[in-house]
Amino acid sequence: MQHVLVWASAVAETEPVKNPLLPEIYDIVWSIVPFSIVLFFFWKVILPRMQETLDARAEKIEGGIAQAESAQKEAAEALEKYNQLLAEARAEASDIKEKARAEGAIILAELKDQASTDAAAITAKAHQTIEAERLAAIQSLRSEVGQLALDLAGRVIGDQVKDSKSSAAIVDRFLSDIEKNEKSK
């Protein structure tokens, strides 16, 4: 056994020590050939197709962004138009309110004038009625007071006063004396 160990150590001393991580030269050469074929296939077939797909996606995304920007501009224009229409509608509503208020004030003034005219007419009619009733009452009172005065004068004198002209003159004088007394108070 000692003999085997000597031989193994002699062999180990004569052969150079190899790095176990480095492959042999023939392995490197035979690995480059399939790698070159795969690289060529990838470069000529796969990479252009991937580039086309990426370009199509980029165009689609850019188109979507352009559409979104266009839609956003349209929405902004629609919002501006809506705000403008809303402002016009508010102004129109305000004008309508003001016109309605003005018309209401005119109608109210007309109704007040008409009510004042009607009230004045009713008051004038009531004054006329009252004046007519007052004159009728005065006339009635004159005749009654005159008759009473004649009856009283007849009792005082003892004879009835029969002359209507003289009795009317006496009654008128008596009543005018009463009116003078009332006015002087």
PyMOL commands that set and color helices and strands:
alter all, ss='L'
color gray80, all
select helices_A, chain A and resi 2-14+25-157+164-184
alter helices_A, ss='H'
color red, helices_A
deselect
rebuild
show_as cartoon
